[in-house]
């Protein structure tokens, strides 16, 4: 059915992102969090269009990734490398959860970015030392909802309308803008 196809496509993509982040996280943990190594890995392995993930559409561009240290500072971004000046990561539940439950992908609620006027979902995967289990930092990214919807629509065989809800029955993704009123669902 169409709902199974949507579930499969989205699930494959999130699993792919999670596995890639876990792989890079293990390499970061093995190298002790060397920022130049992190920047090299991010630029080389994260900054390209997705062609092998569950959502195999050229229109779907791989999101940018960042490295957030244990103090909550963004030190590396895939699109620029090591930052000359650390940036404070915004306080977010998903980032906090990644400090406690490492090696799991944690997602935010959808939010409207006022600068880009687009809706995103953030994700964080906490990385811990492989021996001591001490938290080292988090790999973070964000997903552009418009691009996710476009990729899902491309995979469907018919013009299917769809809505994806979270466990609190809030809209995460919908096939058409304003299919339902979103004002009550997105938090800045």
C-alpha positions as CSV (number, residue, x, y, z in Angstrom):
1,X,0.0,0.0,0.0
2,X,1.0,3.6,-0.3
3,X,1.3,4.0,3.5
4,X,3.7,1.1,3.7
5,X,5.8,2.6,0.9
6,X,5.9,6.0,2.7
7,X,6.9,4.2,6.0
8,X,9.6,2.2,4.2
9,X,11.0,5.1,2.3
10,X,11.2,7.4,5.4
11,X,12.4,4.5,7.7
12,X,15.1,3.6,5.2
13,X,16.4,7.1,5.0
14,X,16.4,7.7,8.8
15,X,18.1,4.3,9.3
16,X,20.7,5.3,6.7
17,X,21.4,8.6,8.4
18,X,21.7,6.9,11.8
19,X,24.1,4.2,10.5
20,X,26.3,6.8,8.8
21,X,26.4,9.0,11.9
22,X,27.1,5.9,14.1
23,X,30.0,4.9,11.8
24,X,31.5,8.4,11.8
25,X,30.9,8.6,15.6
26,X,32.9,5.4,16.1
27,X,35.7,6.9,14.0
28,X,35.6,10.1,16.1
29,X,35.7,8.1,19.3
30,X,38.7,6.1,18.1
31,X,40.6,9.2,17.1
32,X,39.8,11.0,20.4
33,X,37.7,13.7,18.8
34,X,40.6,15.4,16.8
35,X,38.8,18.3,15.1
36,X,40.8,18.3,11.9
37,X,40.0,14.6,11.5
38,X,36.3,15.3,12.2
39,X,36.3,18.1,9.6
40,X,38.0,15.9,7.0
41,X,35.5,13.1,7.6
42,X,32.5,15.4,7.5
43,X,33.6,17.2,4.3
44,X,34.6,14.0,2.6
45,X,31.7,11.8,3.6
46,X,28.8,14.0,4.4
47,X,28.8,16.8,1.8
48,X,27.3,15.1,-1.2
49,X,23.9,14.2,-2.7
50,X,22.3,11.0,-1.3
51,X,22.2,8.3,-4.0
52,X,22.2,5.2,-1.9
53,X,19.8,6.0,0.9
54,X,16.2,4.9,1.0
55,X,15.2,8.1,-0.7
56,X,17.1,7.9,-4.0
57,X,16.1,11.2,-5.6
58,X,18.6,13.7,-7.0
59,X,16.4,16.5,-5.7
60,X,17.0,15.3,-2.2
61,X,20.3,16.8,-1.0
62,X,22.2,15.4,1.9
63,X,21.8,17.6,5.0
64,X,24.8,19.3,6.6
65,X,26.3,17.8,9.7
66,X,28.0,19.4,12.7
67,X,30.1,18.3,15.7
68,X,28.9,19.6,19.0
69,X,31.4,19.1,21.9
70,X,30.4,18.2,25.5
71,X,30.1,21.8,26.4
72,X,27.4,22.4,23.8
73,X,29.6,24.3,21.3
74,X,29.5,23.7,17.6
75,X,33.2,23.2,16.6
76,X,32.9,21.6,13.1
77,X,30.4,22.0,10.2
78,X,30.5,19.7,7.2
79,X,30.2,22.6,4.8
80,X,33.0,24.8,6.2
81,X,35.3,22.5,8.4
82,X,36.7,23.5,11.8
83,X,35.1,26.8,12.9
84,X,37.5,29.6,13.7
85,X,35.2,30.6,16.5
86,X,32.9,28.0,18.3
87,X,29.1,28.6,18.1
88,X,26.8,27.8,20.9
89,X,24.3,25.1,19.9
90,X,20.7,26.0,20.7
91,X,19.3,24.3,23.7
92,X,17.2,21.5,22.4
93,X,15.6,18.3,23.9
94,X,17.1,16.1,21.1
95,X,20.6,17.4,21.8
96,X,20.2,16.9,25.6
97,X,18.8,13.4,25.0
98,X,21.9,12.5,22.9
99,X,24.2,13.3,25.8
100,X,22.3,10.7,28.0
101,X,21.4,8.0,25.5
102,X,24.4,7.9,23.1
103,X,24.5,6.0,19.9
104,X,20.8,6.6,19.2
105,X,19.4,9.1,16.7
106,X,17.2,11.7,18.6
107,X,14.8,13.9,16.7
108,X,13.3,17.3,17.4
109,X,9.8,18.4,16.8
110,X,9.3,20.2,13.5
111,X,10.0,24.0,13.6
112,X,9.9,26.9,11.3
113,X,13.3,28.5,10.7
114,X,12.6,32.2,10.6
115,X,15.7,33.0,8.6
116,X,15.0,30.5,5.8
117,X,11.2,30.4,6.1
118,X,11.4,26.6,5.9
119,X,10.3,23.8,8.2
120,X,13.0,21.5,9.6
121,X,13.5,18.6,12.0
122,X,16.8,18.5,13.9
123,X,18.6,15.2,14.8
124,X,21.4,14.4,17.2
125,X,23.5,11.3,17.8
126,X,25.6,11.3,20.9
127,X,29.1,9.8,20.7
128,X,30.8,8.3,23.8
129,X,34.2,6.8,24.4
130,X,34.2,3.2,23.4
131,X,35.9,2.0,26.6
132,X,34.8,4.4,29.4
133,X,31.4,5.3,27.8
134,X,32.2,9.0,28.7
135,X,30.1,11.4,26.5
136,X,32.4,13.1,23.9
137,X,30.0,15.1,21.9
138,X,27.2,14.8,19.3
139,X,26.8,14.7,15.6
140,X,23.9,16.9,14.6
141,X,22.0,17.6,11.4
142,X,18.6,18.8,10.3
143,X,16.2,17.7,7.7
144,X,14.3,20.0,5.3
145,X,10.7,18.9,5.5
146,X,9.9,20.2,2.0
147,X,12.7,18.0,0.5
148,X,11.5,15.0,2.5
149,X,8.0,15.5,1.2
150,X,9.3,15.9,-2.4
151,X,11.3,12.7,-2.1
152,X,8.3,10.7,-0.7
153,X,6.0,12.1,-3.3
154,X,8.4,11.0,-6.0
155,X,8.4,7.4,-4.7
156,X,4.6,7.2,-4.8
157,X,2.9,5.7,-7.8
158,X,-0.2,8.0,-7.6
159,X,-1.0,11.5,-6.4
160,X,-1.5,10.4,-2.8
161,X,-2.2,12.9,0.0
162,X,-0.5,12.0,3.2
163,X,0.1,13.2,6.8
164,X,2.7,11.8,9.2
165,X,2.1,12.3,12.9
166,X,4.3,11.9,15.9
167,X,3.4,10.0,19.0
168,X,1.5,13.0,20.3
169,X,-0.5,13.2,17.1
170,X,1.2,16.4,16.0
171,X,1.9,16.8,12.3
172,X,5.4,16.1,11.3
173,X,5.1,15.9,7.5
174,X,2.2,16.5,5.1
175,X,2.0,16.1,1.4
176,X,0.4,19.5,0.7
177,X,1.0,22.8,2.5
178,X,-2.0,23.9,4.5
179,X,-3.7,20.5,4.0
180,X,-4.3,21.0,7.7
181,X,-3.6,24.1,9.8
182,X,-0.1,23.9,11.1
183,X,0.0,26.9,13.3
184,X,-0.6,24.9,16.5
185,X,2.0,22.2,15.6
186,X,5.3,24.0,15.0
187,X,7.3,25.5,17.9
188,X,10.2,27.9,17.3
